Amino acid sequence: MKYTEIRKNIWQISDDDGVYCTLVRGDSLAVLWDTGYGKQDIRSFVEENVQTEYIVINSHGHPDHIGGNRQFENIYAGEDAFDEILYFSKTISSAPVRYNLKKLNIGQRLDLGGIHGRIISLAGHTKGSVGLLIEEERLLLAGDALNPCLWIFNYGAMPTNQLKKTLENLEETEFDNYLCGHSDKEIPREFLKIHMKNITSMSIENSVKGITIGFETYESICEDKNGKSIIVYDRKLLID
Ligand SMILES: [Zn+2]
């Protein structure tokens, strides 16, 4: 496993180029945020690098974030993500799922010892997408929900008006930077302004039609001083 120390006790770890899980180590509890493709023994990596109890949380149900779930007995997720986790786990393996899915509530606070996490809804990319706000660090672990190239299609994806609501809610949320599941660099919250600009102005006419992992999609691009937002969506989900 490769890892990058983002901040003290916060590591971005990878079992495959381009997909990252996050390990957060508190004084009494650690969190493994996502399990990657499951190509390597992520459980041993965690147990070699954590001296406390730990829990495993899925940010959402896509296969590149839940592939290592089968290495563990218990997986925590937002209740709305259970269905997408079970759906995509079947695309990875036909073997029955043996781990227990355990519910995290939106707003739930996790005391890791010296550091606290809070579960927030990031519905849009998928219905069950959640973020973990590391309060003392003002850092949000966002899974795929706020990726610079944001996908809104495939099983579980929500209409674009839900993504807009999530972006509005984040304007009231206290954080400075976020981490996403496909980069080991922090992204400043200002970047979300360009996503908001994109989502409020997007139209079929100004989007480019294409095929993305086998799905017919439309791509809307918006660029300014904050960066470049790409939203790839299913036209049926474009709702004002
Ligand atoms: Zn995803």
Boltz pocket constraint, residues with backbone or C-beta under 6 A from the ligand:
constraints:
  - pocket:
      binder: B
      contacts: [[A, 60], [A, 62], [A, 125], [A, 144]]
      max_distance: 6.0
